Amino acid sequence: MTKPTTLLDVVKDCDNFLYPCYQNPHLQSFSSTTVSRASLSPSPAPSSDTAMTAPDPYSRTLSTLWTFHLPYDPAPHGLLTHHVVSNMRWTKHFYHDVSNQAVDLLAPSGEDLLPEDNGSWEVACSRILDEQIELARQDNVLGKILGPKKKGEQFPIVGAKFDVGVDRSAIGLLGMVGRGAHMTVYSRVRSKSLDGQREDFRFWIPRRDRGKSTYPGRLDQAVAGGVARGETPWECIVREAVEEAGSALSEEFVRANAKAAGTVTWLNISDYRAGPGQEGLVNPGVLYVYDLELPDGGRDFNFQPVPGDIESWAVMDTNDVMAAMKKFEFKPSCAVVMIDFLVRHGVITPENEPDYVEIVSRLHRLLPLPTSARRERQREGNGV
């Protein structure tokens, strides 16, 4: 008999990277969530004498990856697979630290600057990265990952000490932290039960167009998108709401009624659903979560399909959403945002969910890459 799918299985479908093993005192664990060159250095195969002190599976998996570094910044900002590193035609602007499995973007010299860099090596870094990605796009192997053309949208390198960006299509290739903003659109309804009135929720859920390159035909959030370089999560939500649900949601209504509700984080190794060539890439993710409650049961809001983006809309109650998640009908990142909503609104509780603690923990995983440059600056300023 097939084991029933649990909500923890759904969370693990998105947050599927290993966790450090703290239970066994003989296994090593990281003292910090942020990896370093030393922690990712390749280790020799353990002998029988050292087997009990060998790194845990999480550390061993990290040790197979390469880190990506920016100039004058010791913190890593990407986790690259050996496949990507070995198939990339790296330009002179990058250095391979083979002993530590690290790729460094070198600080551009005065001779490297072009007029569009305005005399700034920091500005030049984004251009150099863009040129490197376009070189990779020309190659058959990595070009499948990047797609035939640029997305034309720059994403920030999260946690960097200066303003630097990269084309959206390259975030997964370089294993950088992807930032998104998702908004759950819902209404409250009351229904009769054996013990009186019971409150439930209705959710407006879109189905992704079946022609999309990633997760075609899967269920999605009502409003969702990547946070672009120079854009705040709030601005992203307002923009995406108009683009994806503009027939039903006005900018004024969103600004007046949407509520920030925290973040969801995960560390994912992508599979075939993520798109051609994406399988095996490392995807650290941060989603800024928002809620938008529709008044009067949402009866005055008419959501329409968007050609090439949204195939259709459905109004689903809590049981419908739970069932769809357990069938893996949602895009994984959208499923965990839905679970986060149900936790925050008291639908999933310690009393009715045996895996409650692990589920909530996995919704807020500490990532092995920095998510805040301010924290690094504060440490330096305090002499830490």
TORSE-908989 format. One line per 4 residues: their letters; for each residue z, y negated, x of N, C-alpha, C. Coordinates in steps of 0.001 Angstrom, whole numbers, plus 500000, padded with zeros to 6 digits. Each point is the difference from the previous one (the first is absolute). Example, Ala and Ser with C-alpha at 12.3 -4.5 7.8 and 13.67 -1.06 7.14 Angstrom:
as = 507800/505690/513190/500000/498810/499110/500000/498800/500900; 499280/498950/499650/500060/498810/500820/500730/498910/499230
! end
This chain:
mtkp = 500000/501200/500849/500000/498800/499151/500000/498752/500882; 499144/499054/499659/499914/498769/500773/501238/499146/499781; 500551/499498/501080/501174/499145/499912/499633/498676/499350; 500770/499540/498998/499685/498728/499341/500031/498834/500981
ttll = 499128/499034/499792/499989/498803/500826/501193/499122/499637; 500699/499513/501012/501145/499121/499779/499628/498570/500371; 500855/499050/499621/499776/498613/500392/500088/499835/501502; 500839/500798/500658/500072/499943/501455/498667/500437/500606
dvvk = 499346/500987/499419/498673/500400/500467/499012/498834/499893; 500115/499235/498925/499107/498859/499802/500239/498951/501079; 501270/499713/500294/500314/499021/501043/499497/500496/501354; 500199/501283/500271/499562/500561/501283/498485/499999/500133
dcdn = 499277/499947/498893/498545/499930/500066/499555/498693/500635; 500790/498961/499836/499685/498720/500643/500721/499876/501339; 501307/500210/499981/500815/499886/501216/500090/501382/500648; 498887/500444/500604/499925/501384/500459/500207/500185/501495
flyp = 500311/498926/500715/500287/500125/501436/501401/500597/500156; 500184/500764/501081/501298/500620/500236/501110/498966/500135; 501228/500445/499781/501190/499180/500199/500771/500511/501211; 500764/499114/500678/500869/500471/501088/501005/501014/499466
cyqn = 500337/500989/500835/500957/501017/499596/501359/499645/500580; 500879/499478/499161/501322/499579/500449/501053/501084/499799; 499643/501043/499244/501010/500970/499637/500463/500854/501182; 499093/500359/500889/500323/500887/501106/500436/499179/501205
phlq = 501237/500120/500456/500469/499172/501115/499272/500287/501302; 499306/501142/500082/499271/500332/501220/498616/499359/500049; 499573/499400/498857/498691/499377/499958/500125/498512/500238; 499080/499462/500783/500026/498572/500296/499487/499226/498793
sfss = 500467/498792/499857/499475/499103/498981/499888/498608/500590; 499206/499161/499349/499793/498647/500511/501246/499153/499740; 500334/499159/500944/501087/499046/499791/499483/498763/499273; 498699/499859/499930/499379/498865/499302/498823/500514/499205
ttvs = 499684/499330/498912/498859/500421/499198/498683/499552/500610; 500021/499053/500908/498780/499512/500623/499714/500783/501266; 498809/500576/500092/499662/500821/501154/499768/499124/501217; 500070/500599/501160/499731/499312/501243/499038/500845/500822
rasl = 499548/499431/501109/499121/500783/500876/500679/501278/500458; 501264/499882/500387/500705/501168/500526/500147/501085/498943; 500285/499599/498766/500223/501002/498962/498725/500710/499614; 498831/499391/500309/498743/500621/499650/499310/500638/501192
spsp = 500650/500022/501165/499391/500608/501171/499854/501490/499788; 498888/500603/500444/499839/501435/499851/501092/500734/500757; 500536/501043/499410/501050/500780/500632/499481/501375/500361; 500449/500573/501143/499592/501352/500355/500562/500997/499005
apss = 499344/501148/499920/500479/501036/499088/501418/500406/500396; 500923/500094/499033/501384/500311/500338/500158/501432/500479; 500851/500188/500983/500339/501340/500463/501108/500554/499135; 500337/501256/500187/501063/500613/499213/501333/499310/500254
dtam = 500166/499422/501216/501255/499323/500330/500129/498661/499291; 498867/499391/499669/500047/498664/499394/499647/500014/498518; 499769/501201/499440/499551/500087/498607/500988/499351/499046; 501307/500134/500315/501003/499479/499078/500083/498477/500026
tapd = 499439/499373/501048/500049/498542/500094/498615/499376/499831; 499035/500812/499580/498641/499492/499815/499968/499009/498848; 499062/499030/500030/499904/499030/498909/499761/500699/498665; 500441/499349/498930/499793/500572/498677/498525/499883/499617
pysr = 499569/500680/498931/498575/499977/499623/499441/498601/499768; 500816/499100/499456/499560/498618/499792/499602/499363/501327; 500862/500153/501010/499719/499408/501309/498795/500665/500648; 499879/501305/499828/498859/500702/500590/498694/499523/499359
tlst = 500029/499773/498688/498790/499515/499332/499647/498601/500477; 500994/499128/500124/499737/498657/500526/499443/500059/501419; 500454/500970/500780/499568/500082/501392/498538/500383/500142; 499370/500470/498915/498570/500315/500051/499143/498762/499750
lwtf = 500625/498890/499611/499267/498789/499651/500022/498995/501140; 499042/499091/499973/499945/498879/500937/500510/498754/499278; 500660/499129/500739/500432/498735/499421/499027/498887/500379; 499911/499013/499121/499148/498839/500248/500890/498785/500221
hlpy = 499700/499216/501064/500849/498869/500381/499191/498713/500124; 500662/498895/499659/499430/498664/500137/500526/499336/501271; 499332/498954/500469/500458/499333/501227/501421/499449/499889; 500753/500170/501073/501351/499437/500132/500926/500452/498870
dpap = 499793/501199/499520/500808/500523/498901/500268/501479/500258; 501225/500379/500333/500291/501405/500320/499978/500919/498792; 500144/499449/498797/500041/500838/498799/498616/500547/499679; 499917/501236/499542/498698/500555/499591/499602/499466/498632
hgll = 498699/499875/499781/499513/499503/498720/498953/500912/499377; 499899/501210/500496/499078/500966/499420/500277/501380/500543; 499643/501015/499215/500129/501401/500403/498625/500639/499885; 499385/500265/501153/498630/500492/500036/499970/501488/500311
thhv = 499080/500714/499366/499826/501408/500313/499171/500135/501286; 500134/501157/500635/499210/500262/501215/498516/499963/499666; 499635/500423/498812/498598/499987/499581/499441/498585/500035; 500749/499046/499497/499539/498611/499995/499922/499446/501413
vsnm = 501051/500222/500784/500035/499450/501362/498855/500552/500846; 499749/501286/499888/498992/500636/500854/498574/499675/499571; 499797/499642/498715/498646/499717/499524/499678/498511/499937; 500977/499151/500286/499769/498551/499997/499376/499575/501333
rwtk = 498925/499189/499939/499421/499414/501219/500756/498702/500284; 501119/500132/500700/500866/498850/500242/499336/498997/500940; 500143/498732/499699/499441/498956/500852/500977/499672/501132; 499606/499085/500865/500814/499614/501156/501307/499325/499601
hfyh = 500119/499619/498756/501185/499270/499549/501179/500922/499677; 499803/501299/500171/501052/500958/499663/500332/500863/501209; 501282/500335/500125/500470/500832/501113/500664/501247/499440; 499671/501140/500614/500596/501273/499621/501143/500337/500936
dvsn = 501192/500024/499465/501169/500477/500738/500141/501487/499680; 499307/500822/500794/499898/501421/499685/501352/500689/500063; 500816/499648/500977/501288/500678/500165/500909/499810/498795; 499853/498863/499304/500827/499724/498826/499217/500057/498688
qavd = 498747/500433/500070/499143/500086/498821/500023/498694/499209; 499638/498924/500679/499998/498682/499373/498679/499288/500284; 499527/499258/499022/498819/499157/500150/500456/498554/499903; 499708/499209/501028/500419/498601/500047/498805/499076/499827
llap = 500127/499054/499071/499060/498893/499950/500449/498994/501052; 499169/499759/501007/500360/499102/501091/499895/498544/499555; 500866/499175/500525/499945/498573/499681/498699/499411/500533; 499173/499411/499150/498734/499432/500465/500232/498872/501006
sged = 499220/500018/501055/500078/498928/500990/499130/498826/499555; 500061/498908/500762/499183/498841/499670/498523/500332/499987; 499580/500933/500883/498594/500376/500059/499555/500784/498771; 500968/500604/499305/499665/500806/498826/499854/499167/498734
llpe = 500466/498763/500035/500012/499191/498784/498611/499474/499649; 499704/499992/498700/498757/499451/499491/500311/498710/499239; 498988/499186/499738/500265/498734/499306/500773/500171/498696; 499714/501083/499257/500692/500183/498718/501473/500349/500160
dngs = 500425/500288/501233/501410/500310/500242/500855/498750/500150; 499357/498851/500076/500723/498720/500076/501005/499963/501146; 499641/500643/501117/500854/499976/501178/501262/500833/499874; 500107/500853/498987/501211/500771/499749/499765/501485/500224
weva = 500792/500621/500871/499860/501440/500200/500481/500775/498770; 500957/499417/499241/500454/500673/498781/498863/500101/498984; 499238/498909/499838/498853/500021/499090/498961/500996/500493; 499825/500070/501300/499009/500912/500576/500333/501457/499721
csri = 501276/500325/499853/500392/501397/499772/499387/500545/498715; 500002/499212/498936/499411/500456/498739/498503/500216/500152; 499343/499112/500724/498554/500149/500217/499704/501253/500815; 500774/500233/501041/499781/501165/500860/500221/501297/499220
ldeq = 501022/500006/499174/500228/501172/499154/498838/500216/499041; 499496/498916/499446/498882/500088/499075/498768/500568/500693; 499745/499556/501218/498863/500510/500766/500176/501478/500325; 501242/500393/500307/500266/501401/500311/499765/500886/498773
iela = 500415/499538/498855/499828/500771/498774/498524/500110/499634; 499247/498921/500195/498576/500056/499702/499285/500962/500946; 500458/500107/501244/499443/500965/500937/500271/501418/499510; 501208/500222/499506/500352/501315/499463/499185/500314/498747
rqdn = 499702/498969/499212/499235/500217/498773/498589/500508/500300; 499477/499651/501163/498656/500425/500371/499940/501472/500390; 501142/500584/500323/500031/501389/500443/500110/500948/498819; 499346/501136/500105/499959/500950/498899/501385/500533/499642
vlgk = 500835/500257/501011/501288/500627/499744/500950/499031/499288; 500264/498867/500611/500957/499061/499427/499393/499160/498884; 498694/499876/499996/499341/499232/498955/500248/500576/498619; 500211/501307/499921/500290/500629/498709/501342/499516/499454
ilgp = 500918/499714/500889/501314/499513/499578/499908/498560/499512; 499247/499203/500711/499950/498563/499722/499064/499626/498861; 499020/500855/499728/499015/499673/498986/498831/499231/500590; 498947/499807/499243/498771/499398/500530/500078/498520/500308
kkkg = 500946/499288/499393/500064/498562/500254/501437/499500/499924; 500224/498825/500555/501322/499389/499999/500453/499731/498571; 501321/500100/499807/500560/499655/498704/499953/498495/499766; 499959/499249/501116/499968/498547/499874/501338/499405/499631
eqfp = 501060/500790/500162/501334/499530/499662/500938/500350/501151; 500619/498989/500575/500899/500221/501133/501404/500320/499503; 500576/501056/500573/501392/500335/499750/500820/499614/501225; 501231/499571/499810/500835/499658/501159/500488/501250/500706
ivga = 500239/499895/501291/500708/501059/500715/501475/499721/499786; 500619/500817/499169/501369/499767/499556/500975/500074/501170; 500907/499044/500068/501017/499997/501041/499558/499402/501312; 498739/499550/500096/499518/499394/501245/500713/498673/500259
kfdv = 500127/499629/501263/500706/498773/500364/499128/498759/499870; 498716/500201/499731/499113/498857/499770/499019/500403/498908; 499311/499039/499438/499086/500244/498891/498754/500712/500510; 499886/501267/499662/498841/500778/500432/499638/500951/498868
gvdr = 498695/500155/499788/499552/500836/498903/498903/500955/500420; 499673/500906/499076/498957/500985/500228/499333/500279/498659; 498736/500385/500036/499296/500282/498758/500716/501092/499221; 500027/499848/498688/500740/500922/499140/499635/501457/500252
saig = 498732/500267/500281/499543/501371/500186/500600/500663/501226; 500562/499205/500930/500502/500547/501254/501486/500312/499985; 500711/499622/498943/501446/500222/499951/500320/501481/500141; 499303/500854/499257/500240/501435/500086/499544/500587/501317
llgm = 498882/499518/500526/499487/500495/501273/501007/499795/501119; 500648/498846/500010/500948/499658/501058/501433/500372/499647; 500224/500585/498833/501342/500438/499617/500989/498861/499871; 499526/498846/499526/500860/498829/499861/500664/499973/498626
vgrg = 501071/499247/499888/500710/499884/498730/499110/499278/498993; 499715/500672/498895/499231/499390/498936/500933/499340/498998; 499708/498766/499632/500819/499274/499015/499231/499885/498692; 500656/500368/498922/499398/499851/498691/500997/499424/499014
ahmt = 499498/499645/498830/500856/499515/498910/499562/500697/498722; 500956/500614/499310/499715/500729/498758/500863/499450/498875; 499404/499886/498831/500753/499520/498840/499862/500990/498842; 501134/500450/499502/500035/500869/498835/500038/499140/498746
vysr = 499055/500222/499110/499933/499264/498737/500494/500927/498896; 500984/499540/499232/500654/500888/499041/500536/499205/498814; 500439/500731/498984/500746/499421/498896/501114/500967/499619; 500992/499487/499307/501118/500832/499541/499776/500352/498531
vrsk = 500310/501244/499662/499893/500440/498609/501263/500763/499638; 500349/499957/498744/501169/500740/499519/499538/501082/499033; 500569/501177/500182/499661/501110/499126/501275/500689/499542; 499900/500703/498892/501170/500694/499475/500195/501330/500718
sldg = 501259/500353/500225/500347/501288/500600/501184/500566/499237; 500412/501204/500368/501098/500657/499297/501300/499203/500084; 500166/499255/501095/501228/499225/500176/499793/498512/499742; 498975/499675/499222/499776/498607/499646/498729/499434/500606
qred = 500014/498720/500358/498853/499328/500585/499890/500312/501498; 498773/500183/500455/499769/500261/501418/498930/499039/500513; 500253/499390/501151/499016/499086/500588/499066/500768/500915; 498732/499713/499876/499000/500616/500864/499077/498904/500515
frfw = 499070/500394/500840/499062/499042/500585/498576/500432/499688; 499124/499022/499888/498564/500233/499980/499401/499323/501218; 499066/500691/500624/499390/499497/501233/498492/499870/499816; 499458/498899/500523/498545/499807/500000/499471/500519/501335
iprr = 499256/501113/499924/499589/500735/501196/498474/500046/500093; 499420/499498/501084/498549/500097/500172/499603/501291/500724; 498788/500441/499737/499422/501117/500753/498938/499434/500938; 500102/500341/501258/499078/499483/500996/498575/500491/499733
drgk = 499047/499149/500315/498592/500365/499843/499691/501248/500829; 499219/500900/499450/499707/501263/500689/499037/499816/501167; 499450/498800/500128/499130/499732/501132/500718/499374/501190; 501302/499739/499873/500747/499387/501108/500078/500961/501169
styp = 500035/499447/501203/500012/500833/501206/501345/500660/500240; 501077/499419/499473/501331/500581/500171/500620/500301/498634; 500556/501176/499886/500692/500438/498787/499200/499729/498722; 498723/500410/499957/499197/499761/498798/500579/500738/498793
grld = 500002/499318/498868/500436/500617/498762/501493/500183/499840; 500791/499563/500977/501457/500155/499898/500612/498851/499199; 501186/500258/499479/500732/498951/499302/500586/499015/501004; 500156/498753/499592/500356/498922/500920/501055/499109/499349
qava = 500425/498974/500736/500865/498966/499434/499136/499000/499243; 500595/499331/499015/499246/499021/499228/499454/498893/500896; 500804/499582/500961/499580/498976/500960/500407/500475/501383; 499058/500038/500926/500316/500478/501352/498944/499515/500977
ggva = 500436/499711/501215/499050/499580/501023/500669/499797/501338; 499183/499882/501032/500508/499757/501342/500320/498534/500207; 501095/499743/500710/500407/498620/500299/499218/499533/501219; 499138/499033/499805/499114/499529/501058/500748/499134/501013
rget = 499364/499802/501121/500554/499132/501051/500159/498584/499460; 501177/499432/500200/500275/498654/499529/500384/499923/498542; 500088/501140/499333/500320/500047/498578/501401/500579/499807; 500729/499488/499042/501308/500565/499680/499816/501117/498973
pwec = 500952/500931/499898/499905/501041/498972/499869/499421/498594; 500721/498925/499722/499924/499372/498680/498596/499474/499722; 499403/499329/500987/498643/499498/499830/499018/501147/499788; 500251/501124/500686/499158/501179/499843/500064/500520/498564
ivre = 501201/500084/499439/500162/500496/498632/499265/499107/499012; 500155/498708/500142/499329/499065/499090/498484/500147/500121; 499508/500079/501224/498549/500132/500218/499471/501302/499400; 500692/501109/500303/499538/501301/499520/500089/500097/498480
avee = 501007/499383/499418/500135/500042/498541/498791/499357/499328; 499561/498888/500546/498836/499319/499437/498737/500817/500233; 499884/500614/501191/498799/500764/500330/499915/501299/499207; 501138/500711/499844/499978/501337/499405/500326/499997/498510
agsa = 500813/499065/499560/500417/500005/498598/499860/498624/499380; 499065/499232/500512/499839/498628/499537/499645/499880/498528; 499420/501069/499430/499662/499955/498572/501252/500029/499133; 501113/500503/500579/501240/500118/499231/501113/499114/500528
lsee = 499999/499725/501292/501095/499266/500624/499483/498693/500580; 500550/498903/499567/499638/498711/500581/500877/499729/501216; 499497/499154/500880/500792/499637/501178/501314/499349/499581; 499975/499180/498976/501206/499317/499549/501041/500995/499486
fvra = 499538/501017/499254/500932/500997/499468/500635/500814/501120; 499199/500379/500982/500519/500783/501129/501024/499190/500779; 499673/498756/500306/500925/499161/500770/501325/499789/499253; 499940/499959/498694/501206/499722/499220/500841/501245/499734
naka = 499391/501197/500063/500704/501185/499527/500141/501142/501012; 499199/500037/501043/500121/501081/500984/501293/499839/500799; 500659/501110/500301/501269/499989/500716/499907/500864/501260; 500439/499434/501119/500077/500785/501236/501093/501046/499865
agtv = 499737/501225/500489/500946/501100/499799/500206/500837/501253; 499778/499415/501198/500296/500728/501231/498766/500537/500690; 500200/501039/500774/498912/500622/500749/500091/501514/499913; 498876/500627/500281/499918/501449/500195/499303/500215/501338
twln = 500531/500906/500812/499386/500271/501311/499787/501495/500164; 499027/500357/500808/499740/501421/500278/499233/500140/501307; 499919/501236/500458/499210/500341/501185/499175/501226/499627; 498692/499812/499992/499107/500994/499430/498927/500430/500987
isdy = 499710/501298/500023/498820/500525/500678/498974/500270/498919; 498889/499310/500052/499043/500049/498898/499259/501329/499946; 499567/500346/498785/499209/501203/499811/498624/499624/499465; 499250/500990/499510/498621/499779/499587/499874/498958/498891
ragp = 501059/499827/499191/499909/499055/498882/499854/498563/500473; 500458/499714/501231/499967/498628/500504/498593/499530/500338; 499028/500921/500050/498626/499601/500256/499409/500702/501203; 498677/499978/500143/499321/500666/501112/500508/499534/501353
gqeg = 500360/500954/500865/500448/499675/501352/501451/499597/500102; 500689/499804/498879/501368/499494/500036/501046/501093/500267; 499635/501240/499827/500969/501082/500076/500670/500047/501379; 501338/500050/499990/500765/500098/501235/500456/498673/500568
lvnp = 499546/498875/499445/500444/498703/500491/501430/499714/499552; 500709/499194/500790/501390/499667/499695/500036/498650/499288; 500691/499956/498864/500021/498801/499169/501429/499582/499674; 500589/499098/500774/501280/499413/499601/499727/498957/498921
gvly = 500802/499999/498946/499716/499086/498902/501210/499261/499485; 499779/498735/499637/501003/499172/499339/499364/499430/498743; 500630/500264/498852/499538/499422/498747/501062/499073/499441; 499585/498791/499658/500869/499063/499301/499832/500269/498509
vydl = 501113/500267/499335/499972/500491/498631/500350/498881/499016; 499222/499921/498922/500219/499008/498953/499974/500679/498637; 500733/499440/499056/499999/500454/498612/499490/498881/499105; 499261/500372/498966/499544/499033/499001/500176/500621/498620
elpd = 500941/499473/499236/500258/500510/498655/499191/499219/498985; 499266/500718/499151/499214/499373/498950/500840/499860/498737; 499928/498860/499335/500782/499815/498764/499346/500690/498811; 500793/500240/498947/499503/500533/498729/499233/501309/500166
ggrd = 500495/500849/500908/499361/501296/500189/498625/499925/500619; 499625/498824/500505/498703/499846/500658/498822/499976/499039; 500256/499780/498714/498922/500125/499003/498931/498924/500143; 500327/498884/500636/499017/498917/500128/499269/500017/501344
fnfq = 500158/501082/500756/499395/500065/501337/498933/501092/500014; 498786/499602/500300/498860/500914/499962/499417/500162/501401; 500282/501130/500639/499536/500252/501362/498625/500671/499954; 499095/499501/500832/498624/500479/500002/499636/500632/501336
pvpg = 499072/500980/499993/499523/500578/501274/499339/498939/500873; 500002/500276/501301/499331/499132/500969/498961/500842/500725; 498706/499738/499827/498963/500828/500614/500199/500156/501510; 499942/501254/500450/500152/500290/501413/501434/500064/500469
dies = 500948/499641/499130/501410/499972/500397/500874/500792/499036; 500006/499619/498726/500827/500658/498991/499091/500620/498941; 500117/501318/499858/499162/500718/499031/500509/499824/498574; 501325/500081/499834/500570/499921/498656/501483/499689/500092
wavm = 500597/499678/498849/501427/499735/499904/500625/500942/498979; 501277/500322/500237/500743/500808/499039/501403/499421/499865; 500570/500127/498805/501401/499642/499780/500785/501301/499974; 500919/500144/500941/500731/501251/500181/501495/499748/499863
dtnd = 500706/500944/499354/501447/499881/499963/500605/500684/501221; 501306/499995/500079/500661/500539/501199/499672/501461/500210; 500012/500792/498947/499694/501423/500139/498566/500220/500464; 499077/499185/499492/498599/500105/500444/499889/499732/501496
vmaa = 500693/498953/500459/499947/499633/501416/500608/501101/500856; 501146/500513/499582/500652/501083/500747/499065/501203/500122; 499380/500386/498900/499109/501161/500010/498798/499767/500904; 499424/498807/499935/498833/499689/500832/500357/499996/501482
mkkf = 501183/499477/500328/500421/499997/501406/500155/501421/500516; 500583/500873/499196/500237/501372/500443/498709/500816/500091; 498925/499474/499419/498678/500606/500152/499208/499320/501118; 500651/499061/500703/499390/499246/501092/498750/499241/499542
efkp = 500063/499471/498769/498881/499224/499479/500014/498564/500506; 501160/499515/500451/500094/498640/500535/499579/499965/501466; 499451/498883/500412/499883/499714/501425/501412/500071/500573; 500211/500684/501153/501369/500248/500477/500876/498757/500101
scav = 499491/498922/500567/500825/498800/500136/500376/499424/498643; 499136/500163/499006/500309/499494/498655/501051/500875/499333; 499966/501285/500286/501007/500898/499429/501398/499624/500473; 500148/499693/501292/501340/499672/500480/500474/498646/499476
vmid = 499081/499081/499739/500391/498735/499372/500479/500251/498575; 499342/500911/499291/500449/500349/498648/501382/500643/500042; 500226/500887/500965/501316/500642/500117/501064/498956/500316; 499670/499054/500880/500940/498925/500319/500351/499212/498745
flvr = 499014/499713/499157/500255/499293/498744/500973/500801/499128; 499769/501292/499872/500828/500839/499139/501415/500143/500543; 500156/499946/501323/501337/500000/500595/500705/498685/499687; 499301/498882/500238/500623/498692/499806/500380/499737/498552
hgvi = 499264/500599/499066/500247/499756/498581/500831/501113/499354; 500607/500838/500825/500961/500964/499494/499429/501187/499268; 498701/500263/500171/499397/501183/499385/500257/501225/500869; 499818/499856/501299/500340/501055/500957/501386/499680/500552
tpen = 500941/500887/499804/501391/499752/500373/500560/501184/500785; 501170/499824/500640/500640/501141/500680/500372/501119/499029; 500178/499658/498747/500409/500996/499015/498852/500898/499546; 498766/499464/500000/498884/500818/499504/499010/500410/501076
epdy = 500229/499576/501258/499073/500336/501079/500778/500564/501192; 499880/501316/500255/500766/500607/501095/499615/499497/501385; 498780/499488/500165/499540/499509/501307/500103/498473/500094; 500850/499405/499197/500074/498540/499873/500171/499306/501351
veiv = 500967/500445/500803/500302/499321/501264/498801/500048/500941; 499381/501164/500129/498857/500101/500911/498809/499207/499481; 499799/499996/498698/498897/499231/499422/500169/498513/500304; 501185/499470/499725/500239/498574/500226/499891/499659/501481
srlh = 500486/500888/500852/499907/499760/501445/498547/499959/500453; 499201/500914/499500/498597/500056/500409/499186/498820/499469; 500457/499388/498935/499309/498814/499494/500208/498793/500912; 500977/500101/500908/500335/498872/500874/500174/500482/501436
rllp = 499036/500750/500483/500047/500512/501360/499941/498859/501012; 500836/500075/501047/499894/499063/501114/498811/500415/500856; 499092/499072/500225/498766/500327/500707/500194/499936/501511; 499232/500797/500753/500122/500000/501464/499226/498869/500663
lpts = 499538/499028/499226/499317/498812/500513/500694/498776/499418; 499995/498885/500725/500685/498800/499491/499330/499470/498740; 500805/499521/499079/499481/499396/498775/500360/498517/499910; 500686/499495/501033/500392/498595/499993/499978/499451/501410
arre = 499129/499017/500252/499986/499343/501303/501215/499101/500151; 500520/499477/498895/501149/499105/500050/501203/500707/500614; 500179/501286/499629/501123/500754/500544/499910/500079/501524; 498781/500235/500502/499830/500093/501451/500301/498662/500660
rqre = 499550/498914/499380/500257/498679/500580/501488/499689/500002; 500694/500379/498943/501430/499747/499923/500741/500746/501098; 499578/501222/500264/500637/500781/501048/499832/499334/501356; 498759/499522/500210/499752/499334/501284/500829/498723/500111
gngv = 500073/499261/498894/500744/498755/500024/501477/500195/500195; 500497/501159/499537/501421/500288/500157/500298/500725/501303; 498954/500234/500771/500205/500686/501276/500235/501492/499844; 499592/500562/498844/500217/501432/499762/498832/500788/500572
! end
